[in-house]
């Protein structure tokens, strides 16, 4: 339960800021594509089930690091967040728990892709 509450707090904190930058329709599309792609990949690769919004939360976190990009450069915040995020997920994957680190990584990868493909405000 604490993990789900943490994901909801991330979504509720970062979501409105990104909705303002990208618009509600584009952000809803990003959320739906992230949820569906994470679920399909998990179903194809693993036998466990997914519950919660981890993929969406981490998609929003990495997408948020692109929200103020002005040039075709990779933001330093993205590099730092990606390094910390991927490192913590690799370390967490060594523990036995009910949390899918795969959905975190898949959602983060999708968010990073959106950040490169769709500049904010366009």
C-alpha positions in Angstrom: 0.0 0.0 0.0 2.8 2.6 0.7 4.2 2.0 -2.7 0.9 2.7 -4.4 0.4 5.9 -2.3 3.9 7.0 -3.3 3.1 6.5 -6.9 -0.1 8.4 -6.6 1.7 11.3 -4.9 4.2 11.5 -7.7 1.4 11.4 -10.3 -0.6 14.1 -8.5 2.5 16.3 -8.0 4.1 16.1 -11.4 1.0 15.4 -13.6 -0.6 18.9 -13.4 2.7 20.6 -14.3 3.2 18.4 -17.3 -0.5 18.8 -18.3 0.1 22.5 -18.5 3.2 22.0 -20.7 1.8 19.3 -23.0 -1.9 19.6 -22.8 -4.4 17.2 -21.4 -5.0 15.2 -24.6 -1.4 14.6 -25.4 -0.6 13.7 -21.7 -3.6 11.3 -21.5 -2.3 9.6 -24.7 1.2 9.3 -23.2 -0.3 7.8 -20.0 -2.4 5.3 -21.9 0.4 4.3 -24.2 2.7 3.9 -21.2 0.2 1.8 -19.3 -0.6 -0.4 -22.3 3.0 -0.9 -23.5 4.2 -1.7 -19.9 1.4 -4.2 -19.4 2.0 -5.9 -22.7 5.7 -6.2 -22.3 5.3 -7.5 -18.7 2.7 -10.1 -20.0 5.1 -11.2 -22.7 8.3 -11.3 -20.6 7.2 -12.2 -17.0 4.6 -14.4 -15.2 3.8 -11.9 -12.4 1.0 -9.3 -12.5 1.2 -5.6 -12.4 -0.8 -3.4 -9.9 -0.4 0.3 -9.5 1.0 3.2 -11.4 4.7 2.8 -11.2 5.3 2.9 -15.0 3.2 6.1 -15.3 4.9 7.7 -12.3 8.4 7.2 -13.6 7.3 8.2 -17.1 6.1 11.5 -15.7 9.4 11.9 -13.7 11.6 11.5 -16.7 9.3 13.5 -19.0 9.4 16.3 -16.4 13.1 16.6 -16.7 12.5 17.6 -20.4 9.8 20.2 -19.7 12.0 23.2 -19.9 14.3 22.1 -22.7 14.9 24.9 -25.2 17.6 23.5 -27.5 18.3 20.0 -28.9 20.6 19.2 -26.0 20.1 16.6 -23.3 19.3 18.4 -20.0 21.7 17.8 -17.1 18.7 17.1 -14.9 17.7 14.2 -17.2 21.1 12.7 -17.0 21.2 12.9 -13.2 17.6 11.6 -12.7 18.2 8.8 -15.2 21.5 7.8 -13.5 19.9 7.8 -10.0 16.7 6.2 -11.2 18.4 3.3 -13.2 20.9 2.7 -10.4 18.2 2.5 -7.7 16.1 0.2 -9.8 19.0 -2.2 -10.5 19.8 -2.3 -6.8 16.1 -2.8 -6.0 15.7 -5.6 -8.5 18.2 -7.7 -6.3 15.6 -7.7 -3.5 12.7 -10.1 -3.4 9.5 -8.0 -3.1 6.2 -7.5 -4.8 7.3 -4.4 -6.8 7.9 -4.7 -10.5 11.2 -2.8 -11.2 10.6 -3.7 -14.9 7.5 -1.4 -15.0 9.6 1.4 -13.4 12.3 1.0 -16.0 9.8 0.6 -18.9 7.8 3.7 -17.8 11.0 5.7 -17.5 12.2 4.6 -20.9 8.9 5.6 -22.4 8.9 9.0 -20.6 12.5 9.7 -21.9 11.4 8.8 -25.4 8.4 11.2 -25.2 10.8 13.9 -23.9 13.0 13.5 -27.0 10.1 13.2 -29.5 7.5 15.7 -28.2 9.0 19.1 -27.1 6.9 20.7 -24.4 4.3 23.3 -25.5 4.2 22.1 -29.1 
